[in-house]
């Protein structure tokens, strides 16, 4: 996945992600400079059997939007809570993963492992 952790290792710097800040411990996660894209799974707090899978580049704003009723698919089951999310550097890869989770074997995978 897109998460990158700077570690002390013999690997070349390009293999371990962004160079850590000199003042930061070597185990601190370093955020990439580019925008991340998140595939997220929501569960309704008012009707826990209702779930939703979505894609965004601003997770907090998107959850707020769902909870304000801005999305017709989620408005009637407010409020929502995030069950889990996965970050991607590539929007295309995130969209592929979202489609996977919404169909066939990906839906079954999410039901078994993520909900």
N, C-alpha and C positions, 0 to 999 in steps of 0.2 A: 504494500500500500504506500501512500505518499508520506507517511510519518517518517521523519528523519531524526535520529538521535546521534549526537556527536559522542564518540567513544574514543578512549585511548586504545589504539590498535596499530598494527603494522600496515593496514590498508592505506592506499593512496588517499589524500584528502578528497578527491572527487568521488571516491567510493563511499564516504561516510556522511555526505551532505555538507551543508554550509559550515564554514570554519567557526568554531565557538568563540565567543567573546573572551578576551584574555582574563577578565575578572570572573567569568562564570565557571562553575565547576564543570568538569568534562562530561558529566552525565545529563546536563540540562538540555532539554529539547530546544532546537533552534528552528524557528519558523522560516519557511522559505519566503523569498521576496515576492513571489507571485500569488495571485488569488487562489484560494482553495475552493473546491466544489464538494458539497456534502450530499450524500444520499442518506436520508433520515427515515426512521420508522417511528410513527406516532401511535399512541393508544388513547382512546377517549376515556376520560375520567368518569364521565356520566354514563357511558355504555361501554364497559371494558372489552366487549366482544368486537367492537368497531376499531379497525386499524387503518392506517394510511401510510403509504410510501411516497416520498417526494425527493426533489433535488433542488438545491439552492446554493448560492455562494455566501449567504448571510443567514446562518442558522437561527440566531436570536430574533432577527426581524421576521423571518418566515414563521416561526412558532407564534409570535405575537399576532401576525396576520391571520393565522388559522384560528387563534383564540378570540379574535375580534369579529370573526364571521365573514372575512373577506373572500374566502374560498367556498363556492357553492357545494362542493363535495364534502366539506368538513364542518360547515356552519351549524348543522342541526345536532351535532354530537359534541359540542364544546362543553367543557374545556379539554384540551389535549395536553399530553405530556410526551416528551421524547423518551423512547425506549432505548434506542441506540442510533449511532450515526457513524459513517465511514467517510474519511476525507480523501479526495483525489486531487492531484495537480492538474490533470486533464479533464476538461468538461466532457469530452467525448467518452472517456472511460467511465466517468460517473454516470452518464446517461445510459451506457450499456449495462452497468450494474443495476441501475434503477429498473430498466426494462426486464432484466433477468429476474429481479425480486418480484415483479408484478405478474409474471407468467410462469406457468407450468412448474418445472422442477425448482426454479428459483423461489417460487411462492412456498413450495413444500419445504425447501431449505430454511427459509426465513421462519416458517411456522415451527420447525423443529429446533432451530438454534438461536434465533434472535428475539422472538416474541417471548 
